[in-house]
Amino acid sequence: MEAGFFPRDRFQTLLDALRQFGYRCVGPQERDGAIVYDTLTRAEDFPRGMRDLQSPGAYRLEPTDSPRFFIWANGPQALKPFVFAPREPLWRSERTADAAIRFSEINPAPEPLAVIGVRACDLAALRLQDRHFLEGPFADPGYAARRRNLFLVVVHCTHPADTCFCVSTGDGPRAAQGFDLALHESDEGYLVQAGSDKGRALAAPWALAPATTTQQQQADREVEDAARRQIRRLPSRNLRDDLFANLAHPRWEEVAERCLSCGNCTAVCPTCFCHSEADEAALDGRHSLHLRQWDSCFTQGHSYIHGMTIRADTRTRYRQWLTHKLGSWHDQYGRSGCVGCGRCIAWCPVGIDITEEAAAVCDGGAHG
Amino acid sequence: MVNPHLPLEAEVVERIQESPTIFTLRLRFTDPVKHAAFRFAPGQFNMLYLYGVGEVPISIVSDPQDEHLFDHAIRVVGRVTRGLEQLKAGDRLGVRGPYGRGWPLKLAENRDVMVVTGGLGCAPVVSVINYVIRRRDNFRRLVIMQGVKHSDDLIWRSRYSQWSKLRDTQVLIAANVGATLWPWHVGHVTELFDKVEMDASRAMVMMCGPEGMMQAAVDRLFEHGVPEDSIYLNMERNMHCAVGLCGHCQYGGKFVCQDGPVFSYPEVKGLFDVKGY
């Protein structure tokens, strides 16, 4: 579909239309010094002119005079919490009077949710989570229900952070597919393109003027400039063989001396899917809730097995994370598990840089 | 959409104490329709749920043709197994499964079969032994090799004695420490490989136990001319979901719950001697 032009002062129209279609809108807002996605009803709530400065172990917002809403790269959240809930009940069991156990499903009934300001990297990550949670032999009902109810408004990225490297993973800065609406932001407004029937239905009543050639060229140029400005990159899109040929590389030991094994990287990673399950029994013993919540391969418990821990030290945990993310994802899902969002670099309390570690481990010679 | 997380209620029909720390639960789904529909292959496992506590993966030891009940031999190690140990006949628990890929028993037909186990009585391969003995004409020689730390750790001792009397069957057992009247070898189980009588080039070997012991056994099997793709191993990793979602059981690119727990040696050899996977 041809792009149409949408002036910024009509942004409220978009929010109202989404609400009319039954969606709760979440969009970027400034909270506690970071960009977060939260419920948004008024166009004034967007972080106008707010720029993010990201570097290893650092994230800072800085106001500018720009009229734009989306001149930040990303915040700690991706789409992950909206589809893969950080904590949710899976089922409930009940002890009846005759000592039988009755199991009941907990079917989530999520409200339709529109996310505004989705990035190409996060859309690529959502595609990977879809493959994991929906396209294996057992589809996850909770994820499926939330995923079905999602309306995605992408904004092509024009302001990558220093931590971004989506160009080298092939996932950005422009989103190619998988969205309902895609916006390109300029100082005047937005070029709007629908990517789904839902998106077309939403935009149709606006009767937008077609984007001019100049507007289109400026949009393309801004995204191309954004791609050129990225300073980080992974050595290659497939590091599987290089990583597994280097499991004894001294770099693992070295990075383990810096890594706190805190799991921040796995929490902010938009593709990390590990979770643990546990029961929460009622105090009167009559029923129990079986819950799952995000887990991390950096915890002691993650690899616990009958009395021993497979990954007792930080070296093996960091190695597990990196060789999975950039290596064995290829076996599991046909591509790397990294989309180049750079969150793990910025939100690591000691500033460990995945691109630097990957390059150091895959530096040439094998350290079997 | 079928909810893959939801257990079904099952009833303990019988509980058997096998050793001070190992017990068998003989189970039946309380819903007769669900019970009748339940099918599994040797080497597959179920998730057993102890009410209010949690789930654990436990392999199924009974024969797939015993449709009356299905059995789980359980060693007491953690919170859930300690609780399961307290269950008595008539008690209820949750069960979901079966999961995973079992032993390559079709491939093993008309070949010599060797099972190697180490540690405290290895339930996953006992299902293989029983399977072969019940279909004895479908297989050639059966070699059973079992290593334990102390002779008291050997469970199902009388069964091993019975098996050793069967035709074309060889039972080789070793205990690092043997009590008095211990009729088998004292020493390491890998010392017994020279005694094995089978057609090594055509044998199918299935093993379970500690990975160090399995690696040592694989090395000895290679010396005896067993091809690597005729060796199958049962892998164990932390598991919460058993349906390939929770990520705990990953072994390189494999999910042990889905791609295993039984793997051919070539599938795992890349990481087998690397600690931390």
Interface residues (C-beta under 8 A of the other chain):
Chain A: L90 W91 S93 R95 A99 A100 I101 R102 F103 E105 H132 F133 G136 P137 F138 A139 D140 P141 A144 F244 L247 F273 C274 H275 S276 E277 A278 D279 A281 G285 S288 H290 R292 D295 C297 G301 H302 S303 Y304 I305 H306 G307 I310 R311 R315 T316 R319 Q320 T323 H324 G327 S328 W329 H330 D331 Q332
Chain B: M1 N3 P4 H5 L6 P7 L8 E9 T30 Y49 Y51 G52 V53 G54 E55 R75 V77 G78 D91 R92 L93 G94 E236 R237 N238 H240 C241 V243 G244 L245 C246 G247 H248 Q250 G252 G253 K254 F255 Q258 G270 V274 K275 G276 Y277
